[in-house]
C-alpha cells in the first residue's frame, strides 16, 4: 500500500442546513481536486444550533446526512467520514453518529459517540450534551479500507479518553479520525496537545476535522483542523478559516516510527 492524501475539513456550521451542506460539498470538492482520497467532515457538519431545533430536525436530517455522504463519496470518488450528525434515539434524545462511506457509496462503519461533553467552563459557557444526546454503547470500530489501511473512528470529547484510542490501536488502526467541534476556550490549550498525544502513544496518524468560528449565540469553536503523523509532527493545520488540512499518509513512515519506538510492544497489560 502506497502513500495517499488525507483531508481534515474545517467548517463553520450554523442552523442553516442548506448553507452547511453547500459549504461541506465545496470543501470536499476542493480536497478531491487536490488529490485527497480520504476526507473527513467535522462533528455537527450539517447543523449547529439550539438543542430544541436539532431534536425537531433529527428524523429528516439523519436521512439527509446519510444520503449526502453517499452522494459525495460517489461524486468525488473519496472515502468520506461524516464526523457527527443527529440520529433519533427516542423521545427528546439523539445519537451523535459518525459514518464512514466508501467510494461506491457503501457504508463502511458507523459510530455513536460514547463520551458526552457535560462541562461548566470558566468563560461562562455551560455544556450538557447528555441532556439531549444518548451515549453509544458499542466500542468504536476499526475498518480496513483497501488502499487506505485500517481506520479507527472517534468523535471530539473522546480525545480526552486515551483508553478508547488504545482500543483502536490494539485493533490495528493506522489512522485515527477525531472529528470535532472543540470549544474556543478549551481548544487553545488542549486541542493540539491531546491530538499529538494520541498520535504519539499509539504511533498512528491522526486526522482531525474541526469546526471553527462563531456558530450561533455564544457558541464558538477553536478551528485548527489537523493532520498529525505517528511521531507527533503536525503535517497540516487549517488555521481558523473554512478550508481543509491536507497531508500525506505514508504507511512506510508509520512502520519506521513503530520500529524506532516500539512502545505498543512494550506494554504490560497483565499489570493493569
Buried (B, 14 or more C-beta within 10 A) or exposed (E): EEEBBBBBBBBBBBBBBEEBBEBBBEBBBBBBEEEBBBBBBBBBBBBBBEBEEBBEBBEEBBEBBBEBBBBBBBBBEBBBBBBBBBBBBEEEBBBBBBBBBBBEBEBBBBBBBBBBBEBEEEEEBEBEBEEBBBBBEEEBBBBEBEEBBBBBBBBBBBBEBBEBBBBBBEBEBBBBBBBBBBBBBBBEEBBBEBBBBBBBBBBBBBBBBBBBBEBBEEBBBBBBBBBBBBBBBBBBBBEBEBBBBBBBBBBEBBEEBBEEBEEBEEEEEEEE
